[in-house]
């Protein structure tokens, strides 16, 4: 026996006013990017080559996302 629904379900209408990110996610990503930029800038100012600074900034950004996700409610 087949389980068919008639009529088929209608997908919900897209909400055009819905934001892409909620406020909490936007704040977490903003703070993480700022922390990464700060770490990269401090690495450059410490006379390290730019690949080291990019790596440090990316690592700081990833760590900051995890950190701010835990502390921001």
C-alpha positions in Angstrom: 0.0 0.0 0.0 1.4 3.4 -1.0 1.2 6.4 1.2 0.3 9.3 -1.1 -0.8 12.6 0.0 -3.3 14.4 -2.1 -3.0 17.3 -2.8 0.8 17.4 -2.4 2.1 19.8 0.3 2.7 23.3 -0.8 6.2 24.8 0.2 6.0 27.9 2.4 6.3 31.3 0.7 9.8 32.8 1.1 9.9 35.6 3.6 11.7 38.4 1.7 12.2 40.5 4.9 14.0 37.7 6.8 17.7 38.6 7.6 20.4 36.3 6.3 22.0 36.1 9.8 20.3 36.7 13.2 21.8 39.4 15.5 23.7 36.9 17.7 25.5 35.3 14.7 26.3 38.6 13.1 27.9 39.8 16.4 29.9 36.6 16.8 31.3 36.8 13.3 32.0 40.6 13.6 33.9 40.1 16.8 35.8 37.1 15.4 36.9 39.0 12.3 38.0 41.9 14.4 40.0 39.6 16.6 41.6 37.9 13.5 42.5 41.3 12.0 44.1 42.4 15.3 46.1 39.2 15.5 47.2 39.5 11.9 48.2 43.2 12.4 50.1 42.5 15.6 51.9 39.6 13.8 52.9 41.9 10.9 54.1 44.6 13.3 56.3 42.0 15.0 58.3 41.8 11.8 56.9 38.4 10.7 56.3 37.6 7.0 52.7 38.0 5.7 52.0 34.3 5.3 52.7 33.9 9.0 50.4 36.8 9.7 47.6 35.4 7.6 47.9 32.1 9.3 47.8 33.7 12.8 44.8 35.8 11.8 42.9 32.9 10.5 43.7 30.8 13.6 42.6 33.7 15.8 39.4 34.1 13.9 38.5 30.4 14.2 39.3 30.4 17.9 37.3 33.6 18.4 34.2 32.2 16.8 34.3 29.2 19.2 35.0 31.6 22.1 32.3 34.1 21.4 29.8 31.4 20.6 30.2 30.1 24.1 30.0 33.4 26.0 27.3 35.3 24.0 23.8 34.2 24.8 
